[in-house]
Amino acid sequence: MTRIFFLSFAVVSLLFSVSCKQDKAQTSSSGQNEAPVMLTPPVHKKNGIFFDWLKNANVYEVNVRQFTDEGTFSALLPHLPRLKKMGVDVLWLMPIYPISKTKRKGDLGSYYAVSDYKDVNPEFGNKAQFRQLVDSIHSLRMKVILDFVPNHTGWDHVWIKEHPEWFTQDGNGNIIDPIDPNTGESWGWTDVADLNFDNQEMRKEMISALEFWVDTYEVDGYRMDVAHNVPDDFWDQVSKALFAKKKDIFMLAESEVSTHRNNDNFHVTYGWSFHHLLNEIAKGEKTAADIAKWYKEDREKFSKGWHMHFTSNHDENSWNGTVFERYGDADKCMTALTFTFDGMPLIYGGQEEPLKKRLEFFEKDPIPFGNYEYEEFYRRLLQVKHMNRALWNGSYGVEPNIIVADDKLLVFEKKNGEDEVICMFNLSNEPVKYTLHRDAPMFENITAARRFEGGEGMSVYLDSWDYKILSNR
């Protein structure tokens, strides 16, 4: 008899009951007694630049300035064993470079207003301390990627005086800040200068900077800021250079541009559209049915790689609100969905506390670590992501079979060899009932150590924003 484990991470008041009888609980509008409609996913090609350690990896974003009271590389070190125990695979360090003082915003400025691509921010420490951090991460069998800023630099970057032609200029020869290509107007990023990618010498020097961190510190990859505003042919040059230097270098694009993955320049892109959809569902503006629509449309665009899905990151937290502001009671439900439905999950540093405030972007504003109330929640999600091959990333795992996607309920299953999961999400503020579509005996509630028999026709009751992840590993 197959053993299937049941994970539930909802609040203490969560009610889970099982019955083969009809009752008065509200039933999902999908017609639970009818045969489920299976949405067969398209075949997703395997990207030739993949490598083994990516197969079930996750990403954890580190805001060095705000991560500790000290805001230094050295102060981050004591957190590494905790993050390893939680199940973190890849640490994404927000920009570690010196920050421009010219036209600086706030007292400390933006991490993304870089003054030197080949140096470290003295507020964080020195290069020896950075090396110690990288070596410590590697000693724990974790990876480290750097946030690189290719679209623009700070106004006192070392290139400004030496090579003004490397920057975008107006008709009068004045260097300008970045322009939104959709509007032709400034983004409002007045603290940075836009780079001119028509200049091949600038491209060569930037690639040299990328190679520097790989050669000197053995970093494992990059998260490329504003990758969607940088010409595709530059990414062709970057990937050719970096993959030749380090075959298993990990490339993450802050973009949702299909060519970035389809052309083998990046392994992973942002899941922005999915993130925005989850925000709209939490507000009652969209439903679970829109997830099935999103999934179909997304697979028509991308033939390789996968998305990085998230409920928060440095931009979302500082500018659009905490997960509690945006999701309310749905915060854990939405997080669990980003870990199971599709792609690679991201945790923004502090979410395991949990982070209940917007962090200041240009000032010192430490994360108030202390209770780690959500740490076990994330540990269990990462554990099942690591163990169950049905949840592995991209072509290492499998596409979801969507069984129900209606105005409230999303149900999907994944099966990869002997590994399988059934995931049920109530994406509404009203209770629903789902009748299991197939036999699934010996479900186990890991958090409560409860076992019970079940099978086809079993009724599962989901409270508002409730979810069930059934796994056989």
N, C-alpha and C positions, 0 to 999 in steps of 0.2 A: 504494500500500500504506500503510495507516494506521500511524503510528508511535505506539507506546505505551511510556511510560517506566515504569521500575520503581524504586520507592524502597524501600530497606531501611535501617533505622537500628538494627539489633540489634547485639549485642556482637561483638567481633572474631572470636570463635570460631564465629559463625553459619555454618551450612552451608546452601547453596542449590543444589539440583541439579534437573535437568530430564530426564525420560525418558518415552518412550511405551510402555515395557515394564513389566510387573508385576515387583515385587521383594519383598524381605522386610521393607521398612519397614512400620510399623504403619499401617493404613488407618483413616480416620475411620469411625465407625459409621453414617454417613448413607447409605451405599450409593452409592459414587461412580460406579458404572457405570450407575446408573439416571438417568432424566431428572430434573433438579432440580425441586423444588416451589417455585414462585414465590409469595411472599406479596405480593399487590398492595396497596400502601398506599392509605389513603383520601385523598381530595382535601383538601388543607390550604388554607384560604382565605387570601387575602392581606389583611393588616391595613392598613387605610386610612391609618394614621398612620406607616407606614414611609417611609423616605427613602433616597436612593441610597447614601450612604456606609456604611450598615449592611449592604449586600448581602454582603460577604465579610469583615467586620470581626472582630477578635478583641479580647480584653480582657487587660490585664496589671495585676495588683494590686500597688500600691506601699505598703509599710509604711514610712512616712517615718522613724519613730524608729529602725528596725533596718536600713534600707537602706544606710546609710553609718556610719562611725565617728562622724561629727559629728551625724548624725540631723537634718539641716536641709534646707530648701528649696534653699539655695544648693549644698550638697554633692551634691544629686541632679542638678544641671545637667549635669556631665560624663558622666553615664550616658545622657543622652537620645539622642545620635547613635548610640550602640551599640544601644540598644533599637530605634531607627528602622531601622537596618541589619538587625537580626534579623527585622523585619517587624511590629513591634507597631503597632497602630492606635489603641487606646484605653487611656489610663492611668487606672486607678481608684485615687484617693488615699484611703487609709483616713482616718478623721476627722482633720481639721486644726485643730479648734477647741480652745480652752482646756479643760483637764481639771480637774474638781472636786477640791478638796483635802479636803473634808468626806467622811468615810467612805471615803477612798481605799484601794484595794487595792494592796499593794506600795509601793515607793518612788515610782514615777512614775504609777501609776494606769492605768485603762482609757481608751483613746481614746473609748469609747462612753459615758463619764460626762461629758457636755458641760456646761460652765458658761456658755457664751454662744454662741448659734448664729450670731452676726454678727461673730465675731472669730477670730483665728488663735492657735494655741498658741505662746506666746513661746519655748518650747524649740525650735520648728521655724524661727523667724524672725519677721519682721514682715510687714505687709500689702504693703509695696513689694517685698519679696523673693518673696512669694507671687505677686504680679502678674508679676514677672520669670519665674518658673517657668511660669506659664500661657502667657505670651507666647512663651517659648522652645519649649514643646510645640507651640503652634500654628504657629510658624515652620517646624517640621519636618513640618508637615501631619499631625500626630497630634491626637487629641481628648483631653480631660481631663474626667473625671466625679468628683464629690465623694461621699464616703460620708456620708449624712445619717442622723440618729438620731431618728426621730419618736416612737418608743414611750415614751421615758423621757429624763430629764435627770440630771445630777449633782445632789448635794444642796446645792450652793451656786450653782446656776444663778440667773441674775438674776431669774427668774420666781418663785422659791420664796417670798421675802418679800413681793414686790409682789402676787402673784396665787396664793395658796395654793389657791384654788378651781379653778385650772387643773390640779390634780393629784388623783389618786385618793386618797380618805381612808377610814379605817375608821370604825366606829360611834362612836368617840370623837373624831373629827375629826383624827386623826393621818394624815399623808401616809405612804403605804406604798410598798414596792418592788414590782416587777412580779409578777403572779400567773400561773402556768401555767393556762390555761383548761381543760386536760384533767384536772388534778388538784385545782384549787382551792388549791394550795399555792404558796409562793414559789418562783421559779426559783432563788433563791440569789444573785440579782444585788443584793446588799445595798448596793452602792455607787451605786445609781441610784434615782430616784423615778419612779413610774409616772404618766404623764400621763392626764388625764381628757378623752376625746374627746367627751363629752357637752357640753362647754363650747365654744360656737361662737366666742367671742372668742379662746380659745387657738388654735383652728384658723386663724383669720385671721392671727394673729401668726406662726404657723409658716409659713404660705404666704408671708407677707411676707419671712421669712428665706430661703426658697427662691428667691424672686424677687431678693433682694439679691445673691446670688452670680452669678446670670445677668446682671443689669443691670450690676453693678460690675466683674466680672472675666471675663464672657463664658464661663463654664464651659459645657460641652457636655451636661451631664446629671447624673443622680444614681443612685447605688446606694442603695436604701432599706433600712436595717437593720430587721430584725424586721417586715417589711411584713405578714406573715401575722397579726400580733396587732393591727393597726390596722384600724378599720372600713372597709369597702369604699366607703361614701359619702364618706369623706374623700379617698380616691384619685380619686373623681369630681371633687371640688373642685380637687385639686392638678393633675390633668391638664388640666382646663379652663383654669386660670390659666397653667400653664407652656407649653402648646402654643399659646396665644394670644400669648404673649410671644416664643417661639422655636420655630418650626415643626419644626425638625430636632433638638429636644432629645431625648436618649436616656434612657430610663427602664428601670432594671434593678431588679427586686424580689427581695429575699431572702425568697422564698416559693416554694411550688409550688402556689399557689392558682389554679385555672383562670380565675376571674372577673377576675383581675388582667390577664390578657392578652385574654380574650374580650370584655371591656368596653372595650378600647382604652385602658386606663390605663397599661399597661406594654408595652414591646416584648418583654422577655425576663424569664424567671423562672429560678430555680435548678433545676438538674437533680439535686436531692437523691436521688431514688429511684434514678436511674441510677447515681449515685456509690456509693450503698450497695450496689447490686447488683454493681458491679465489685469492691468490697471483699469481698463474699461469694464471688464467683467466684475471686478470688485465694486465698481460704482453702479452696477446694474444697467450699464449701457450696452453691453454685449453679453452673449451667453456661451455655454459650452459648445453649441452648434457652430459658433464662429471659429472654434479651435480646429474642427475638422476642415473647415473651408481654408483656414490659414495653412494647415498642413499640406493640403493638396496643391495650393498655389506656390508654396515655398519649394516643394519638391520638383515643380516644373522649372524652377530657376536654377537650382543647384544640383550639379551632378557629382560633386566630390566634397569631402570634408564634412564639417558639421558646425552648428552654432554653439556659442557659449551662452547659456541661459542664466538669468539672475533675477532676483527681486530687488537688489540694491547694488550700487557701486559708488565711487566717489562723487560722480556727477549727480546721480539720482538722489543720494542722501543730502548733499549740500544744497542743491538747487530745486529739487522737486519734492523732497520730504522723506521722512523715515518710512519704513515699511508699515508702521502702525498708522501713520497719517494716511497713506495711500491704500492700504488693504484692511485696516481695522482688524476684526476678528478672523479675517481670511489669511493672515500672514503665514501661518504654518502650512495651511492647505496649498497656497500658491508656491511656497518654497518646495514642498514635497513634489508638486507637479513639475517644477523646473529640474528636479533631480531624476525624474522617471520617464517623462514623456519623450524627450528627444535631446540629443546632444550632450555637451559637457557642462556641469554645474559650476557656478561661481559663488563663493562666499566673500562678502566684503568684510574686511577686518572689523571686529566688534559685534557682528551679528550674533555671535555665540554668547554675548553677554546677557541680554540682547542690547543693541544700540538703539536707544529711545530718543536721541536728539540729533539734530542736524549739526554736523561738524562744520565749524568755520573753515573757509577755504584759504583765506589769506592771513589768518592769525593762528596763534597757538591755541589749541582746544583739545586736550587729551581725551581719549576714550576712557570712560570710567569703569575699567575692568575691576572685577571683584567677586561677583557671584557666579558668572558663567552658567546662567540658568538654562540656556539653550544648547550648551555644549553636548550633552548627551543626545539631544534631538539630532544634531548634525552628525554626531559620531555614528548613530544607527543608520542614518540615510547614507553616509559614505561607506559604511560597512556593507550594506546590501548592494550598493553600486559596485564595490570592488569584487564581491563574491559571486554575484549572479550575472552570468554572461549575457543574459537577455537584456540587461541594462547597460552593457558596455557601449562605448562611444562609436557612432557612425557605423561603418561596415564591420567593425569588430563585434557589434551587437546586432540587433534586428530592428526593423521599423515597427512601430506600434500597429496592431490591428484594432481599429476603432470600432467598438461594438455598439456603444450608445453615445450620441452627442446631441442632446436636445436643449431645451430651454433651461435646464437645471443640472443635468447629470452628464458626466463624461466617464465612460468606462472603456478601457483598452487593455489588451493583453499582449504579451511578448513571449515568444518561445524560441530559444536558441539551443538546439540539441536537447539535452535533458534539463536545461535550466529554463524556468518560466516564472512569469509574474502576471498577476491580474491586479489592475489598479482601478479604484473607484473614487471619483471625486464629485462631491456635491458642491457645485459652483454657484450656490445661491444661499440666501438667508432664510430658507424654509426647509423643513425636513423632507426627505424623499426616501423611497424604498426601491431597492433593486433586487430582482430575482435572478440568481445565478444561472447562467446560460449553459453550464456544463458541470460535470462532476468535479469536485475539488475536495476530497476527503482530508481529514486530519489537519485542518487549519490550526495554527497556533498563534495566540496573542503573545508575542515575545515580552512586551512590557509588563503584562500581568501574569505571564506563564500559564495562560488558560488554553486548554485544548478542547476541541469539540468536533463532532462529526458534521459533515456537510456535503452537499452535492447539488446536482441539477435541481432547480426548483426552490432552493433555499432562499429565503428572503433576508436581505441585509438592509438594515435601517441606518440611514446617514442623517445626522443632525445637520444644522446649518453650517456650511463651510467645513464639513467633516470629510474625511477621506480614509480609505483602507488600501494598504499595499500588501498583497498576498504574494509570498515568495516561497519557493521550495528550497532555498538555500539561505 
